Amino acid sequence: MTRSFVDYLILVFKGMGMGAADVVPGVSGGTIAFISGIYEELIASIKSISLNTFKILKKDGLKAAWKSINGNFLVAVFAGIFLSIFTLTKLIKYLLENQPVAVWSFFFGLIIASVYFVGKQIQKWDAKTITGLVIGTAVAFWITTIGSEAQVGSKAFFFVSGMIAICAMILPGISGSFILLLLGSYYAVLNAVHDKDFVILGIFALGCLVGLLAFSRLLDFLFKRFKEVTLAVLTGFLIGSLNKIWPWKETIKFRIDSKGEQVPFIQENVLPGDYHGDSMFLLAVALMFVGVGLILVLESLPQLLAKKK
């Protein structure tokens, strides 16, 4: 496929949309790729990176190997993704520190709508899909109740976090930031981006690369062989995660981070009326609806664009 400079510039903007989505726990970069019409090409390009690429490089040279993996396309999309992540991280970090109830309310709405978006793709509900839904919900809920103080301090954990979270980039409906939240490494990665800690970011990026190459093939297999059950598990995963995203929390235990600062470690959910502080109830509910509306609008865009054509 021959593309002009403008075409590649548009790909960069689409990548920026994916990056912005993956910074926010609840919106999937895969969803943005699907909506913007680059999902299938993205999956195909990622899957094309294999040992065969090195054989082509050795036999036919760099130009042929680059073309075989659709290199220009991948560079444009991922340049947009990283540009967006580094641009938006400071804003998200500031809002989480200063307006946690408002931010988590918005995220809560995003997750609820994502449950609908993923779940409605299941064509048939039977014993297998229901079991998958229950297992996915139980596992996700269990993960949200686990403290992760020791894990987050480990460089190996950043590598594993990257491997798992990057999977969301090729899964419409599941956010990479959402996965990091469940693993307990969201704030640590956010701080690493904000502080330009290139050691941690390099380890995390290496995990992302390994995960992207491995999981693209695994997910392709699961969707081809067990699509309905896979979607059911993903839907359950989203439902179980709502425990983590609940806006009103009280901290019952703190920990000391790498900077020597005291940060929340173990929190419990409380009702808005029991929240110590301004519960911002009406604003929180409004932001939940905004989050739901955003996902529904994004989901309906392909149909609207198709009608215009």
C-alpha positions as CSV (number, residue, x, y, z in Angstrom):
1,M,0.0,0.0,0.0
2,T,1.4,3.4,-1.1
3,R,0.8,6.2,1.4
4,S,1.5,9.9,1.2
5,F,2.9,12.1,3.9
6,V,-0.6,13.3,4.8
7,D,-1.7,9.6,5.1
8,Y,1.1,8.9,7.6
9,L,0.3,12.1,9.5
10,I,-3.3,10.9,9.9
11,L,-1.9,7.5,11.2
12,V,0.1,9.5,13.8
13,F,-3.1,11.2,14.9
14,K,-4.9,7.8,15.1
15,G,-2.0,6.5,17.2
16,M,-2.3,9.5,19.5
17,G,-5.9,8.6,20.0
18,M,-4.9,5.1,21.0
19,G,-2.2,6.4,23.3
20,A,-4.7,8.8,25.0
21,A,-7.1,5.9,25.4
22,D,-4.5,3.7,27.1
23,V,-3.5,6.3,29.6
24,V,-7.1,6.4,30.9
25,P,-8.2,3.2,32.8
26,G,-11.4,2.2,31.0
27,V,-10.9,3.2,27.4
28,S,-9.1,0.7,25.1
29,G,-6.5,1.6,22.6
30,G,-7.8,-1.4,20.6
31,T,-11.2,0.2,20.6
32,I,-9.8,3.4,19.0
33,A,-7.9,1.3,16.5
34,F,-11.1,-0.5,15.6
35,I,-13.1,2.7,15.3
36,S,-10.4,4.5,13.2
37,G,-10.2,1.6,10.7
38,I,-6.6,0.5,11.4
39,Y,-7.3,-2.5,13.7
40,E,-6.9,-5.3,11.2
41,E,-3.8,-3.8,9.6
42,L,-2.3,-3.3,13.1
43,I,-2.8,-6.9,14.1
44,A,-1.5,-8.2,10.7
45,S,1.6,-6.0,11.0
46,I,2.4,-7.0,14.5
47,K,1.9,-10.7,13.7
48,S,4.2,-10.4,10.7
49,I,7.2,-9.7,13.0
50,S,8.8,-13.1,13.5
51,L,11.9,-15.1,12.9
52,N,11.1,-15.0,9.2
53,T,11.7,-11.2,9.3
54,F,15.4,-11.9,10.1
55,K,15.6,-14.4,7.3
56,I,14.3,-11.8,4.9
57,L,16.7,-9.3,6.3
58,K,19.6,-11.6,5.8
59,K,18.6,-12.7,2.3
60,D,17.0,-9.6,0.8
61,G,18.2,-6.7,2.9
62,L,16.8,-4.1,5.2
63,K,14.3,-2.6,2.8
64,A,12.6,-5.9,2.1
65,A,12.5,-6.8,5.8
66,W,11.0,-3.4,6.6
67,K,8.4,-3.7,4.0
68,S,7.5,-7.3,5.1
69,I,6.5,-6.0,8.6
70,N,4.8,-2.8,7.2
71,G,7.4,-0.8,9.1
72,N,6.3,2.7,8.0
73,F,2.8,2.0,9.2
74,L,4.0,0.7,12.6
75,V,6.4,3.6,13.2
76,A,3.7,6.2,12.4
77,V,1.1,4.5,14.7
78,F,3.5,3.9,17.6
79,A,5.0,7.4,17.3
80,G,1.5,8.8,17.9
81,I,0.9,6.4,20.8
82,F,4.1,7.4,22.7
83,L,3.7,11.1,21.9
84,S,0.2,11.0,23.4
85,I,1.2,9.0,26.5
86,F,4.1,11.4,27.4
87,T,1.8,14.5,26.7
88,L,-1.2,13.4,28.8
89,T,0.5,11.7,31.8
90,K,1.1,14.9,33.8
91,L,-2.5,15.9,33.4
92,I,-3.8,12.5,34.5
93,K,-1.4,12.3,37.4
94,Y,-2.4,15.8,38.6
95,L,-6.1,15.0,38.4
96,L,-5.7,11.7,40.3
97,E,-3.9,13.5,43.1
98,N,-6.2,16.5,43.4
99,Q,-9.6,15.3,42.2
100,P,-9.7,11.5,42.8
101,V,-13.5,11.1,43.3
102,A,-14.2,13.0,40.0
103,V,-11.6,11.1,38.0
104,W,-12.6,7.6,39.4
105,S,-16.3,8.4,38.7
106,F,-15.5,9.1,35.1
107,F,-13.4,5.9,34.9
108,F,-16.2,4.0,36.6
109,G,-18.6,5.1,33.8
110,L,-16.1,4.0,31.2
111,I,-15.8,0.5,32.6
112,I,-19.6,0.1,32.9
113,A,-20.0,1.0,29.2
114,S,-17.1,-1.3,28.3
115,V,-18.9,-4.2,29.9
116,Y,-21.8,-3.5,27.5
117,F,-19.5,-3.0,24.5
118,V,-17.6,-6.3,25.0
119,G,-20.6,-8.4,26.4
120,K,-22.9,-7.6,23.5
121,Q,-20.5,-9.2,21.1
122,I,-21.3,-12.6,22.6
123,Q,-23.8,-14.2,20.2
124,K,-24.8,-17.1,22.4
125,W,-25.1,-17.5,26.1
126,D,-24.7,-21.1,27.3
127,A,-23.0,-23.0,30.1
128,K,-19.5,-22.3,28.7
129,T,-19.9,-18.6,28.3
130,I,-21.7,-18.2,31.6
131,T,-18.9,-20.1,33.3
132,G,-16.3,-17.9,31.5
133,L,-18.2,-14.8,32.7
134,V,-18.2,-16.0,36.4
135,I,-14.6,-17.1,36.3
136,G,-13.5,-13.8,34.7
137,T,-15.5,-11.8,37.3
138,A,-14.2,-13.8,40.3
139,V,-10.5,-13.6,39.1
140,A,-10.6,-9.8,38.5
141,F,-12.4,-9.2,41.8
142,W,-9.8,-11.3,43.6
143,I,-6.9,-9.4,41.9
144,T,-8.4,-6.1,43.1
145,T,-8.2,-7.2,46.7
146,I,-4.6,-8.1,46.6
147,G,-2.0,-5.7,48.0
148,S,1.0,-5.2,45.7
149,E,3.6,-3.4,47.8
150,A,6.4,-5.9,47.2
151,Q,5.6,-6.5,43.6
152,V,5.6,-2.9,42.4
153,G,9.1,-2.4,43.8
154,S,10.5,-5.2,41.6
155,K,11.9,-4.4,38.2
156,A,10.8,-7.9,37.1
157,F,7.2,-6.9,38.0
158,F,7.5,-3.9,35.6
159,F,8.5,-6.3,32.9
160,V,5.6,-8.6,33.6
161,S,3.2,-5.6,33.9
162,G,4.3,-4.4,30.5
163,M,3.8,-7.9,29.0
164,I,0.3,-8.2,30.3
165,A,-0.9,-4.6,29.9
166,I,0.2,-4.3,26.2
167,C,-2.3,-7.0,25.5
168,A,-5.0,-4.4,25.8
169,M,-3.8,-2.6,22.8
170,I,-5.0,-5.4,20.6
171,L,-8.2,-6.0,22.6
172,P,-11.2,-3.7,21.9
173,G,-12.9,-3.0,25.2
174,I,-9.9,-3.6,27.6
175,S,-7.7,-0.8,28.6
176,G,-3.9,-1.2,29.3
177,S,-4.2,1.3,32.2
178,F,-7.1,-0.8,33.5
179,I,-4.8,-3.9,33.6
180,L,-2.1,-1.9,35.3
181,L,-4.6,-0.8,37.9
182,L,-5.5,-4.4,38.6
183,L,-1.9,-5.4,38.9
184,G,-1.2,-2.4,41.2
185,S,1.5,-0.8,39.0
186,Y,-0.5,2.0,37.4
187,Y,0.7,4.8,39.7
188,A,4.3,3.5,39.6
189,V,4.3,3.5,35.7
190,L,2.6,6.9,35.7
191,N,5.3,8.3,38.0
192,A,8.1,6.7,35.9
193,V,6.7,8.5,32.8
194,H,6.3,11.8,34.7
195,D,9.8,11.6,36.3
196,K,11.4,10.3,33.0
197,D,12.8,7.3,34.8
198,F,14.2,5.7,31.6
199,V,15.5,2.5,33.4
200,I,12.0,1.6,34.6
201,L,10.4,2.7,31.4
202,G,13.0,0.7,29.4
203,I,12.2,-2.5,31.4
204,F,8.5,-1.8,31.0
205,A,8.8,-1.2,27.3
206,L,10.8,-4.4,26.8
207,G,8.0,-6.3,28.6
208,C,5.5,-4.6,26.2
209,L,7.5,-5.7,23.2
210,V,7.7,-9.3,24.3
211,G,4.1,-9.3,25.3
212,L,2.9,-7.7,22.0
213,L,4.7,-10.3,19.9
214,A,3.6,-13.2,22.0
215,F,0.0,-12.3,22.9
216,S,-0.9,-11.1,19.4
217,R,-0.6,-14.8,18.3
218,L,-2.2,-16.2,21.4
219,L,-5.2,-13.8,21.2
220,D,-5.6,-14.6,17.5
221,F,-5.7,-18.3,18.4
222,L,-8.3,-17.7,21.2
223,F,-10.5,-15.6,19.1
224,K,-10.5,-18.0,16.3
225,R,-11.1,-21.2,18.4
226,F,-12.9,-19.9,21.5
227,K,-14.3,-16.5,20.6
228,E,-17.5,-16.6,22.6
229,V,-15.8,-17.9,25.8
230,T,-12.9,-15.4,25.4
231,L,-15.4,-12.5,25.2
232,A,-17.3,-13.8,28.2
233,V,-14.1,-14.0,30.3
234,L,-13.2,-10.5,29.2
235,T,-16.7,-9.2,30.1
236,G,-16.3,-10.8,33.6
237,F,-12.9,-9.3,33.9
238,L,-14.4,-5.8,33.4
239,I,-17.3,-6.5,35.9
240,G,-14.9,-7.7,38.6
241,S,-12.7,-4.7,38.1
242,L,-15.5,-2.3,39.2
243,N,-14.4,-3.0,42.8
244,K,-11.1,-1.3,42.0
245,I,-12.6,1.7,40.2
246,W,-15.2,2.6,42.8
247,P,-14.8,6.4,43.4
248,W,-15.3,6.6,47.2
249,K,-12.5,4.9,49.1
250,E,-11.0,5.3,52.6
251,T,-7.3,4.5,53.1
252,I,-6.7,2.0,55.9
253,K,-3.0,1.5,55.4
254,F,-0.2,3.5,53.8
255,R,3.2,2.6,52.4
256,I,6.4,4.5,51.7
257,D,7.2,4.8,48.0
258,S,10.6,5.0,46.3
259,K,10.8,8.7,47.0
260,G,10.2,8.2,50.7
261,E,6.7,9.7,50.5
262,Q,3.7,8.2,52.2
263,V,1.1,7.0,49.7
264,P,-2.1,4.9,50.0
265,F,-1.6,1.2,50.0
266,I,-4.7,-0.6,51.2
267,Q,-8.1,1.1,50.7
268,E,-11.7,0.0,51.3
269,N,-14.8,1.1,49.4
270,V,-17.4,3.1,51.3
271,L,-20.8,4.6,50.4
272,P,-20.8,8.3,49.4
273,G,-22.5,9.2,52.6
274,D,-19.7,7.6,54.6
275,Y,-16.9,9.2,52.7
276,H,-14.6,11.5,54.8
277,G,-14.5,14.6,52.7
278,D,-16.6,16.1,49.9
279,S,-18.3,13.2,48.2
280,M,-19.1,15.4,45.1
281,F,-22.1,13.0,44.6
282,L,-24.0,14.8,41.9
283,L,-20.8,15.7,40.0
284,A,-19.6,12.1,40.4
285,V,-22.9,10.6,39.0
286,A,-22.8,13.1,36.1
287,L,-19.2,12.1,35.3
288,M,-20.2,8.5,35.3
289,F,-22.8,9.2,32.7
290,V,-20.2,11.2,30.7
291,G,-17.9,8.1,30.7
292,V,-20.7,5.8,29.6
293,G,-21.7,8.3,26.9
294,L,-18.2,8.6,25.6
295,I,-17.8,4.8,25.0
296,L,-21.3,4.6,23.4
297,V,-20.4,7.5,21.0
298,L,-17.1,5.9,20.1
299,E,-18.8,2.6,19.5
300,S,-21.4,4.1,17.2
301,L,-18.9,6.1,15.1
302,P,-18.1,3.3,12.6
303,Q,-21.8,2.9,11.8
304,L,-22.2,6.7,11.4
305,L,-19.2,7.0,9.2
306,A,-20.3,4.0,7.1
307,K,-23.7,5.7,6.5
308,K,-22.1,8.9,5.4
309,K,-20.1,7.0,2.8
